[in-house]
Amino acid sequence: MHFVFDGIFPDPSLADEDGLLAVGGDLHPQTILNAYHIGAYPWYNEENPILWWCPNPRLVLFPAEIKVSKSMKQLLKKGQFSFTLNQNFEAVIEACRQNRTNQDGTWISQEILEAYTQMHYLGYAHSVEVWLNNELVGGFYGIQLGKVFFGESMFSKISNASKSALIYFCLHALQEGIEVIDCQQTTAHLISMGAREISRQDFLLLLDKFVKAD
């Protein structure tokens, strides 16, 4: 069962078996913040109304648990890539959008792009950039609340760029006191790098502990 959004999100435990919590609403910054505070996020096709999700189980990565393969250690030791934070958010989200379009369609509509760019200017949305010879070749973006980073989408134009971005960010997260990286949906790629599934209930407990009121 899911609910029609009426300005107040329902209890996230009421999401249906697919994780769908609510339908409709808007992408106003406060609406987005309210959603993340309860573990929900928007994910929908452009022709559909806004869909808000809170899946069970939830894939998370604790920064200290990042797995770095021998080949990745060797690659990073060579210093092939350079990394930045929040240097070109708009280019990162646009690259994520194009990357999805080239695969199986995109959920990053113009509406999403504009909403998260606004969240970036408000200080909530952040990007990680991977550079090779001054060219943006990989990265990802997401929302940070308190000590939780909610990952949204990543892209990679060349092999290992997105893996390198995640490793770099985990090291940054350990320095900055970020406790949890929300990966949302389970993928073999993220599992191989140390992410693990936890129950929605346990995820919500983590939010209660690490997300500060904004």
CYANA upper distance limits for C-alpha pairs under 8 A (distance plus 0.5 A):
  1 MET  CA     14 LEU  CA      7.76
  1 MET  CA     15 ALA  CA      7.06
  1 MET  CA     16 ASP  CA      5.45
  1 MET  CA     20 LEU  CA      8.44
  1 MET  CA     21 LEU  CA      8.24
  2 HIS  CA     14 LEU  CA      7.85
  2 HIS  CA     15 ALA  CA      6.52
  2 HIS  CA     16 ASP  CA      6.63
  2 HIS  CA     20 LEU  CA      6.66
  2 HIS  CA     21 LEU  CA      5.52
  2 HIS  CA     22 ALA  CA      5.70
  2 HIS  CA     23 VAL  CA      7.72
  3 PHE  CA     10 PRO  CA      7.78
  3 PHE  CA     21 LEU  CA      6.91
  3 PHE  CA     22 ALA  CA      5.04
  3 PHE  CA     23 VAL  CA      6.70
  4 VAL  CA     22 ALA  CA      5.98
  4 VAL  CA     23 VAL  CA      5.35
  4 VAL  CA     24 GLY  CA      6.61
  5 PHE  CA      9 PHE  CA      7.02
  5 PHE  CA     22 ALA  CA      6.08
  5 PHE  CA     23 VAL  CA      5.98
  5 PHE  CA     24 GLY  CA      5.72
  5 PHE  CA     25 GLY  CA      5.92
  6 ASP  CA     24 GLY  CA      8.47
  6 ASP  CA     25 GLY  CA      7.31
  7 GLY  CA     25 GLY  CA      7.35
  7 GLY  CA     31 THR  CA      8.33
  9 PHE  CA     22 ALA  CA      7.76
  9 PHE  CA     34 ASN  CA      8.32
  9 PHE  CA     35 ALA  CA      7.67
 10 PRO  CA     14 LEU  CA      7.50
 10 PRO  CA     21 LEU  CA      7.88
 10 PRO  CA     22 ALA  CA      8.08
 11 ASP  CA     15 ALA  CA      8.41
 11 ASP  CA     38 ILE  CA      8.41
 12 PRO  CA     21 LEU  CA      7.05
 12 PRO  CA     38 ILE  CA      7.08
 12 PRO  CA     39 GLY  CA      7.77
 12 PRO  CA     40 ALA  CA      7.84
 12 PRO  CA     54 CYS  CA      6.88
 13 SER  CA    200 ARG  CA      8.19
 13 SER  CA    201 GLN  CA      8.18
 14 LEU  CA     21 LEU  CA      7.18
 15 ALA  CA     19 GLY  CA      5.65
 15 ALA  CA     20 LEU  CA      5.69
 15 ALA  CA     21 LEU  CA      4.62
 15 ALA  CA     22 ALA  CA      8.16
 15 ALA  CA     53 TRP  CA      7.95
 15 ALA  CA     54 CYS  CA      7.01
 15 ALA  CA     55 PRO  CA      8.00
 16 ASP  CA     20 LEU  CA      5.90
 16 ASP  CA     21 LEU  CA      6.99
 17 GLU  CA     55 PRO  CA      8.41
 17 GLU  CA     56 ASN  CA      8.17
 18 ASP  CA     55 PRO  CA      6.98
 18 ASP  CA     56 ASN  CA      8.24
 19 GLY  CA     53 TRP  CA      5.82
 19 GLY  CA     54 CYS  CA      5.43
 19 GLY  CA     55 PRO  CA      4.32
 19 GLY  CA     56 ASN  CA      6.72
 20 LEU  CA     51 LEU  CA      7.62
 20 LEU  CA     52 TRP  CA      6.59
 20 LEU  CA     53 TRP  CA      5.02
 20 LEU  CA     54 CYS  CA      6.80
 20 LEU  CA     55 PRO  CA      7.61
 21 LEU  CA     40 ALA  CA      8.18
 21 LEU  CA     51 LEU  CA      8.21
 21 LEU  CA     52 TRP  CA      6.05
 21 LEU  CA     53 TRP  CA      5.72
 21 LEU  CA     54 CYS  CA      6.73
 22 ALA  CA     51 LEU  CA      6.58
 22 ALA  CA     52 TRP  CA      5.62
 22 ALA  CA     53 TRP  CA      7.66
 23 VAL  CA     49 PRO  CA      7.12
 23 VAL  CA     50 ILE  CA      6.30
 23 VAL  CA     51 LEU  CA      5.24
 23 VAL  CA     52 TRP  CA      6.72
 24 GLY  CA     49 PRO  CA      5.95
 24 GLY  CA     50 ILE  CA      5.31
 24 GLY  CA     51 LEU  CA      6.83
 25 GLY  CA     50 ILE  CA      7.11
 26 ASP  CA     31 THR  CA      7.39
 26 ASP  CA     50 ILE  CA      7.71
 27 LEU  CA     31 THR  CA      6.60
 27 LEU  CA     32 ILE  CA      6.53
 27 LEU  CA    111 GLU  CA      8.45
 27 LEU  CA    112 ILE  CA      8.17
 27 LEU  CA    115 ALA  CA      6.68
 28 HIS  CA     32 ILE  CA      6.87
 28 HIS  CA    115 ALA  CA      7.71
 29 PRO  CA     33 LEU  CA      6.68
 29 PRO  CA    115 ALA  CA      7.78
 29 PRO  CA    118 GLN  CA      8.18
 29 PRO  CA    119 MET  CA      6.97
 30 GLN  CA     34 ASN  CA      6.52
 31 THR  CA     35 ALA  CA      6.71
 32 ILE  CA     36 TYR  CA      6.86
 32 ILE  CA     41 TYR  CA      7.91
 33 LEU  CA     37 HIS  CA      6.66
 34 ASN  CA     38 ILE  CA      7.27
 35 ALA  CA     39 GLY  CA      6.81
 35 ALA  CA     40 ALA  CA      5.28
 35 ALA  CA     41 TYR  CA      6.45
 35 ALA  CA     52 TRP  CA      8.43
 36 TYR  CA     40 ALA  CA      5.65
 36 TYR  CA     41 TYR  CA      6.60
 37 HIS  CA    145 LEU  CA      8.47
 37 HIS  CA    207 LEU  CA      7.72
 37 HIS  CA    211 VAL  CA      7.73
 38 ILE  CA    204 LEU  CA      7.58
 38 ILE  CA    207 LEU  CA      8.10
 39 GLY  CA     54 CYS  CA      6.49
 39 GLY  CA    203 PHE  CA      8.33
 39 GLY  CA    204 LEU  CA      7.13
 39 GLY  CA    207 LEU  CA      7.93
 40 ALA  CA     52 TRP  CA      6.54
 40 ALA  CA     53 TRP  CA      5.67
 40 ALA  CA     54 CYS  CA      5.21
 41 TYR  CA     52 TRP  CA      5.83
 41 TYR  CA     53 TRP  CA      5.93
 41 TYR  CA     54 CYS  CA      7.39
 42 PRO  CA     50 ILE  CA      7.03
 42 PRO  CA     51 LEU  CA      6.05
 42 PRO  CA     52 TRP  CA      5.02
 42 PRO  CA     53 TRP  CA      6.80
 43 TRP  CA     50 ILE  CA      7.59
 43 TRP  CA     51 LEU  CA      6.21
 43 TRP  CA     52 TRP  CA      6.86
 43 TRP  CA     53 TRP  CA      7.52
 43 TRP  CA    107 TRP  CA      6.92
 44 TYR  CA     48 ASN  CA      6.92
 44 TYR  CA     49 PRO  CA      7.73
 44 TYR  CA     50 ILE  CA      6.39
 44 TYR  CA     51 LEU  CA      6.01
 44 TYR  CA    107 TRP  CA      6.11
 45 ASN  CA     49 PRO  CA      8.41
 45 ASN  CA    106 THR  CA      7.68
 45 ASN  CA    107 TRP  CA      5.54
 45 ASN  CA    109 SER  CA      8.02
 46 GLU  CA    107 TRP  CA      7.28
 46 GLU  CA    109 SER  CA      6.44
 54 CYS  CA    200 ARG  CA      8.18
 55 PRO  CA    184 GLN  CA      7.95
 55 PRO  CA    185 GLN  CA      8.29
 55 PRO  CA    200 ARG  CA      7.30
 56 ASN  CA    198 ILE  CA      8.44
 56 ASN  CA    199 SER  CA      6.30
 56 ASN  CA    200 ARG  CA      5.39
 57 PRO  CA    197 GLU  CA      6.38
 57 PRO  CA    198 ILE  CA      5.99
 57 PRO  CA    199 SER  CA      5.03
 57 PRO  CA    200 ARG  CA      5.95
 58 ARG  CA    182 ASP  CA      8.32
 58 ARG  CA    183 CYS  CA      8.11
 58 ARG  CA    184 GLN  CA      6.23
 58 ARG  CA    185 GLN  CA      7.14
 58 ARG  CA    186 THR  CA      7.96
 58 ARG  CA    197 GLU  CA      5.85
 58 ARG  CA    198 ILE  CA      5.88
 58 ARG  CA    199 SER  CA      6.50
 58 ARG  CA    200 ARG  CA      6.36
 58 ARG  CA    203 PHE  CA      7.40
 59 LEU  CA    182 ASP  CA      6.97
 59 LEU  CA    183 CYS  CA      5.73
 59 LEU  CA    184 GLN  CA      5.80
 59 LEU  CA    185 GLN  CA      6.31
 59 LEU  CA    186 THR  CA      6.01
 59 LEU  CA    195 ALA  CA      6.96
 59 LEU  CA    196 ARG  CA      5.94
 59 LEU  CA    197 GLU  CA      4.86
 59 LEU  CA    198 ILE  CA      6.86
 60 VAL  CA    180 VAL  CA      7.28
 60 VAL  CA    181 ILE  CA      6.15
 60 VAL  CA    182 ASP  CA      5.15
 60 VAL  CA    183 CYS  CA      5.67
 60 VAL  CA    184 GLN  CA      7.54
 60 VAL  CA    195 ALA  CA      5.92
 60 VAL  CA    196 ARG  CA      6.09
 60 VAL  CA    197 GLU  CA      6.74
 60 VAL  CA    198 ILE  CA      7.71
 61 LEU  CA     65 GLU  CA      7.49
 61 LEU  CA     66 ILE  CA      7.72
 61 LEU  CA    180 VAL  CA      6.59
 61 LEU  CA    181 ILE  CA      5.54
 61 LEU  CA    182 ASP  CA      6.98
 61 LEU  CA    183 CYS  CA      7.39
 61 LEU  CA    194 GLY  CA      6.96
 61 LEU  CA    195 ALA  CA      4.73
 61 LEU  CA    196 ARG  CA      6.84
 62 PHE  CA     66 ILE  CA      7.59
 62 PHE  CA    179 GLU  CA      6.77
 62 PHE  CA    180 VAL  CA      5.47
 62 PHE  CA    181 ILE  CA      6.65
 62 PHE  CA    195 ALA  CA      7.66
 63 PRO  CA    170 CYS  CA      5.24
 63 PRO  CA    171 LEU  CA      7.66
 63 PRO  CA    173 ALA  CA      6.97
 63 PRO  CA    174 LEU  CA      6.82
 63 PRO  CA    178 ILE  CA      8.20
 63 PRO  CA    179 GLU  CA      7.30
 63 PRO  CA    180 VAL  CA      7.20
 63 PRO  CA    181 ILE  CA      7.60
 64 ALA  CA    170 CYS  CA      7.75
 64 ALA  CA    174 LEU  CA      7.47
 65 GLU  CA    194 GLY  CA      6.20
 65 GLU  CA    195 ALA  CA      8.11
 66 ILE  CA    167 ILE  CA      7.44
 66 ILE  CA    170 CYS  CA      7.49
 66 ILE  CA    193 MET  CA      6.22
 66 ILE  CA    194 GLY  CA      5.40
 66 ILE  CA    195 ALA  CA      7.84
 67 LYS  CA    192 SER  CA      7.81
 67 LYS  CA    193 MET  CA      5.17
 67 LYS  CA    194 GLY  CA      5.66
 68 VAL  CA     72 MET  CA      6.55
 68 VAL  CA     73 LYS  CA      6.87
 68 VAL  CA    167 ILE  CA      7.86
 68 VAL  CA    193 MET  CA      7.31
 69 SER  CA     73 LYS  CA      6.70
 70 LYS  CA     74 GLN  CA      6.75
 71 SER  CA     75 LEU  CA      6.68
 72 MET  CA     76 LEU  CA      6.56
 72 MET  CA    160 ASN  CA      8.40
 72 MET  CA    164 SER  CA      8.15
 73 LYS  CA     77 LYS  CA      6.52
 74 GLN  CA     78 LYS  CA      6.93
 75 LEU  CA     79 GLY  CA      7.54
 75 LEU  CA     80 GLN  CA      7.42
 76 LEU  CA     80 GLN  CA      7.18
 76 LEU  CA     81 PHE  CA      7.83
 76 LEU  CA    164 SER  CA      7.92
 80 GLN  CA    132 LEU  CA      7.36
 81 PHE  CA    130 VAL  CA      6.87
 81 PHE  CA    131 TRP  CA      6.08
 81 PHE  CA    132 LEU  CA      5.80
 81 PHE  CA    161 ALA  CA      8.40
 82 SER  CA    130 VAL  CA      6.37
 82 SER  CA    131 TRP  CA      5.64
 82 SER  CA    132 LEU  CA      7.14
 83 PHE  CA    128 VAL  CA      7.73
 83 PHE  CA    129 GLU  CA      6.12
 83 PHE  CA    130 VAL  CA      5.32
 83 PHE  CA    131 TRP  CA      6.66
 83 PHE  CA    165 ALA  CA      7.92
 83 PHE  CA    168 TYR  CA      8.02
 84 THR  CA    128 VAL  CA      6.48
 84 THR  CA    129 GLU  CA      5.66
 84 THR  CA    130 VAL  CA      7.27
 85 LEU  CA    126 HIS  CA      7.84
 85 LEU  CA    127 SER  CA      6.23
 85 LEU  CA    128 VAL  CA      5.22
 85 LEU  CA    129 GLU  CA      6.64
 86 ASN  CA    126 HIS  CA      6.23
 86 ASN  CA    127 SER  CA      5.36
 86 ASN  CA    128 VAL  CA      6.78
 86 ASN  CA    129 GLU  CA      7.99
 87 GLN  CA    127 SER  CA      8.06
 87 GLN  CA    128 VAL  CA      8.48
 87 GLN  CA    129 GLU  CA      7.75
 88 ASN  CA     92 VAL  CA      6.92
 88 ASN  CA    127 SER  CA      7.83
 88 ASN  CA    129 GLU  CA      7.81
 89 PHE  CA     93 ILE  CA      6.82
 89 PHE  CA    117 THR  CA      7.91
 89 PHE  CA    120 HIS  CA      7.99
 89 PHE  CA    126 HIS  CA      7.37
 89 PHE  CA    127 SER  CA      5.79
 89 PHE  CA    128 VAL  CA      8.40
 89 PHE  CA    141 TYR  CA      7.98
 90 GLU  CA     94 GLU  CA      6.57
 90 GLU  CA    117 THR  CA      7.13
 91 ALA  CA     95 ALA  CA      6.52
 92 VAL  CA     96 CYS  CA      6.70
 92 VAL  CA    127 SER  CA      7.35
 92 VAL  CA    128 VAL  CA      8.35
 92 VAL  CA    129 GLU  CA      7.58
 92 VAL  CA    138 GLY  CA      8.32
 92 VAL  CA    139 GLY  CA      6.93
 92 VAL  CA    140 PHE  CA      6.95
 92 VAL  CA    141 TYR  CA      7.57
 92 VAL  CA    155 PHE  CA      8.44
 93 ILE  CA     97 ARG  CA      6.63
 93 ILE  CA    113 LEU  CA      7.34
 93 ILE  CA    140 PHE  CA      7.93
 93 ILE  CA    141 TYR  CA      7.31
 93 ILE  CA    153 SER  CA      8.35
 94 GLU  CA     98 GLN  CA      6.71
 94 GLU  CA    113 LEU  CA      8.00
 95 ALA  CA     99 ASN  CA      6.43
 95 ALA  CA    155 PHE  CA      7.08
 96 CYS  CA    100 ARG  CA      6.76
 96 CYS  CA    108 ILE  CA      8.39
 96 CYS  CA    140 PHE  CA      7.91
 96 CYS  CA    153 SER  CA      6.75
 96 CYS  CA    154 MET  CA      6.24
 96 CYS  CA    155 PHE  CA      5.64
 97 ARG  CA    101 THR  CA      6.78
 97 ARG  CA    106 THR  CA      6.74
 97 ARG  CA    107 TRP  CA      8.26
 97 ARG  CA    108 ILE  CA      5.94
 97 ARG  CA    109 SER  CA      8.25
 98 GLN  CA    102 ASN  CA      6.73
 98 GLN  CA    106 THR  CA      8.27
 99 ASN  CA    103 GLN  CA      7.06
 99 ASN  CA    155 PHE  CA      6.74
 99 ASN  CA    156 SER  CA      8.46
100 ARG  CA    104 ASP  CA      6.67
100 ARG  CA    105 GLY  CA      6.14
100 ARG  CA    106 THR  CA      5.38
100 ARG  CA    107 TRP  CA      8.29
101 THR  CA    105 GLY  CA      4.85
101 THR  CA    106 THR  CA      5.43
108 ILE  CA    112 ILE  CA      5.99
108 ILE  CA    113 LEU  CA      6.71
109 SER  CA    113 LEU  CA      6.65
110 GLN  CA    114 GLU  CA      6.58
111 GLU  CA    115 ALA  CA      6.59
112 ILE  CA    116 TYR  CA      6.58
113 LEU  CA    117 THR  CA      6.55
114 GLU  CA    118 GLN  CA      6.67
115 ALA  CA    119 MET  CA      6.83
116 TYR  CA    120 HIS  CA      6.63
116 TYR  CA    125 ALA  CA      7.02
117 THR  CA    121 TYR  CA      6.95
117 THR  CA    125 ALA  CA      7.92
118 GLN  CA    122 LEU  CA      6.77
119 MET  CA    123 GLY  CA      6.83
119 MET  CA    124 TYR  CA      5.86
119 MET  CA    125 ALA  CA      5.73
120 HIS  CA    124 TYR  CA      5.96
120 HIS  CA    125 ALA  CA      4.64
120 HIS  CA    126 HIS  CA      6.55
121 TYR  CA    125 ALA  CA      8.22
124 TYR  CA    143 ILE  CA      6.00
124 TYR  CA    144 GLN  CA      6.16
124 TYR  CA    145 LEU  CA      7.57
125 ALA  CA    141 TYR  CA      7.48
125 ALA  CA    142 GLY  CA      5.94
125 ALA  CA    143 ILE  CA      4.83
125 ALA  CA    144 GLN  CA      6.87
126 HIS  CA    141 TYR  CA      6.00
126 HIS  CA    142 GLY  CA      6.12
126 HIS  CA    143 ILE  CA      6.70
126 HIS  CA    144 GLN  CA      7.77
127 SER  CA    139 GLY  CA      7.69
127 SER  CA    140 PHE  CA      6.24
127 SER  CA    141 TYR  CA      4.72
127 SER  CA    142 GLY  CA      7.18
128 VAL  CA    139 GLY  CA      5.62
128 VAL  CA    140 PHE  CA      5.93
128 VAL  CA    141 TYR  CA      6.80
128 VAL  CA    165 ALA  CA      7.15
128 VAL  CA    169 PHE  CA      7.83
129 GLU  CA    136 LEU  CA      7.23
129 GLU  CA    137 VAL  CA      8.36
129 GLU  CA    138 GLY  CA      6.65
129 GLU  CA    139 GLY  CA      5.11
129 GLU  CA    140 PHE  CA      7.55
129 GLU  CA    165 ALA  CA      7.60
130 VAL  CA    136 LEU  CA      6.36
130 VAL  CA    137 VAL  CA      6.25
130 VAL  CA    138 GLY  CA      5.37
130 VAL  CA    139 GLY  CA      6.02
130 VAL  CA    161 ALA  CA      7.07
130 VAL  CA    162 SER  CA      8.31
130 VAL  CA    164 SER  CA      8.28
130 VAL  CA    165 ALA  CA      6.74
131 TRP  CA    135 GLU  CA      5.77
131 TRP  CA    136 LEU  CA      5.17
131 TRP  CA    137 VAL  CA      6.11
131 TRP  CA    138 GLY  CA      7.59
132 LEU  CA    136 LEU  CA      7.13
132 LEU  CA    137 VAL  CA      6.97
137 VAL  CA    156 SER  CA      6.45
137 VAL  CA    157 LYS  CA      5.45
137 VAL  CA    158 ILE  CA      6.82
137 VAL  CA    161 ALA  CA      7.03
138 GLY  CA    154 MET  CA      7.96
138 GLY  CA    155 PHE  CA      5.84
138 GLY  CA    156 SER  CA      4.73
138 GLY  CA    157 LYS  CA      6.42
138 GLY  CA    158 ILE  CA      7.95
138 GLY  CA    161 ALA  CA      5.54
138 GLY  CA    162 SER  CA      5.89
138 GLY  CA    165 ALA  CA      7.64
139 GLY  CA    154 MET  CA      6.10
139 GLY  CA    155 PHE  CA      6.15
139 GLY  CA    156 SER  CA      7.18
139 GLY  CA    161 ALA  CA      7.67
139 GLY  CA    162 SER  CA      6.11
139 GLY  CA    165 ALA  CA      6.19
140 PHE  CA    151 GLY  CA      8.03
140 PHE  CA    152 GLU  CA      7.86
140 PHE  CA    153 SER  CA      6.07
140 PHE  CA    154 MET  CA      4.43
140 PHE  CA    155 PHE  CA      6.80
140 PHE  CA    162 SER  CA      8.02
140 PHE  CA    165 ALA  CA      8.01
141 TYR  CA    151 GLY  CA      6.71
141 TYR  CA    152 GLU  CA      6.38
141 TYR  CA    153 SER  CA      6.52
141 TYR  CA    154 MET  CA      7.18
142 GLY  CA    149 PHE  CA      7.19
142 GLY  CA    150 PHE  CA      5.83
142 GLY  CA    151 GLY  CA      4.85
142 GLY  CA    152 GLU  CA      5.31
142 GLY  CA    153 SER  CA      7.70
143 ILE  CA    149 PHE  CA      6.26
143 ILE  CA    150 PHE  CA      5.55
143 ILE  CA    151 GLY  CA      7.14
143 ILE  CA    152 GLU  CA      8.10
144 GLN  CA    148 VAL  CA      6.23
144 GLN  CA    149 PHE  CA      4.83
144 GLN  CA    150 PHE  CA      6.56
145 LEU  CA    149 PHE  CA      7.03
145 LEU  CA    211 VAL  CA      6.04
145 LEU  CA    212 LYS  CA      7.16
145 LEU  CA    214 ASP  CA      8.44
146 GLY  CA    178 ILE  CA      8.28
146 GLY  CA    210 PHE  CA      6.50
146 GLY  CA    211 VAL  CA      4.91
146 GLY  CA    212 LYS  CA      5.41
146 GLY  CA    213 ALA  CA      8.46
147 LYS  CA    177 GLY  CA      6.91
147 LYS  CA    178 ILE  CA      4.83
147 LYS  CA    179 GLU  CA      5.93
147 LYS  CA    180 VAL  CA      7.32
147 LYS  CA    210 PHE  CA      5.70
147 LYS  CA    211 VAL  CA      6.44
147 LYS  CA    212 LYS  CA      8.34
148 VAL  CA    178 ILE  CA      6.33
148 VAL  CA    179 GLU  CA      6.54
148 VAL  CA    180 VAL  CA      5.46
148 VAL  CA    181 ILE  CA      6.46
148 VAL  CA    182 ASP  CA      7.78
148 VAL  CA    207 LEU  CA      7.91
148 VAL  CA    210 PHE  CA      6.86
148 VAL  CA    211 VAL  CA      6.77
149 PHE  CA    178 ILE  CA      7.59
149 PHE  CA    180 VAL  CA      6.84
149 PHE  CA    181 ILE  CA      5.32
149 PHE  CA    182 ASP  CA      6.62
150 PHE  CA    181 ILE  CA      6.36
150 PHE  CA    182 ASP  CA      5.12
150 PHE  CA    183 CYS  CA      7.25
150 PHE  CA    184 GLN  CA      8.32
151 GLY  CA    181 ILE  CA      7.16
151 GLY  CA    182 ASP  CA      6.19
151 GLY  CA    183 CYS  CA      5.99
151 GLY  CA    184 GLN  CA      7.88
152 GLU  CA    183 CYS  CA      7.97
152 GLU  CA    184 GLN  CA      8.42
154 MET  CA    162 SER  CA      7.20
155 PHE  CA    162 SER  CA      6.66
156 SER  CA    160 ASN  CA      7.89
156 SER  CA    161 ALA  CA      5.87
156 SER  CA    162 SER  CA      5.69
157 LYS  CA    161 ALA  CA      7.66
160 ASN  CA    164 SER  CA      6.50
161 ALA  CA    165 ALA  CA      6.73
162 SER  CA    166 LEU  CA      6.82
163 LYS  CA    167 ILE  CA      6.80
164 SER  CA    168 TYR  CA      6.55
165 ALA  CA    169 PHE  CA      6.57
166 LEU  CA    170 CYS  CA      6.63
167 ILE  CA    171 LEU  CA      6.97
168 TYR  CA    172 HIS  CA      6.82
169 PHE  CA    173 ALA  CA      6.40
170 CYS  CA    174 LEU  CA      6.70
171 LEU  CA    175 GLN  CA      7.05
172 HIS  CA    176 GLU  CA      6.67
173 ALA  CA    177 GLY  CA      6.36
173 ALA  CA    178 ILE  CA      5.24
173 ALA  CA    179 GLU  CA      7.84
174 LEU  CA    178 ILE  CA      6.65
174 LEU  CA    179 GLU  CA      8.05
179 GLU  CA    210 PHE  CA      7.86
183 CYS  CA    190 LEU  CA      8.48
183 CYS  CA    195 ALA  CA      8.34
186 THR  CA    190 LEU  CA      7.70
186 THR  CA    191 ILE  CA      7.83
186 THR  CA    197 GLU  CA      7.91
187 THR  CA    191 ILE  CA      6.77
188 ALA  CA    192 SER  CA      6.55
189 HIS  CA    193 MET  CA      7.18
190 LEU  CA    194 GLY  CA      7.13
190 LEU  CA    195 ALA  CA      6.05
191 ILE  CA    195 ALA  CA      5.16
191 ILE  CA    196 ARG  CA      6.56
198 ILE  CA    202 ASP  CA      6.83
198 ILE  CA    203 PHE  CA      7.09
199 SER  CA    203 PHE  CA      6.73
200 ARG  CA    204 LEU  CA      6.64
201 GLN  CA    205 LEU  CA      6.83
202 ASP  CA    206 LEU  CA      6.87
203 PHE  CA    207 LEU  CA      6.91
204 LEU  CA    208 ASP  CA      6.73
205 LEU  CA    209 LYS  CA      6.79
206 LEU  CA    210 PHE  CA      6.49
206 LEU  CA    211 VAL  CA      8.42
207 LEU  CA    211 VAL  CA      5.66
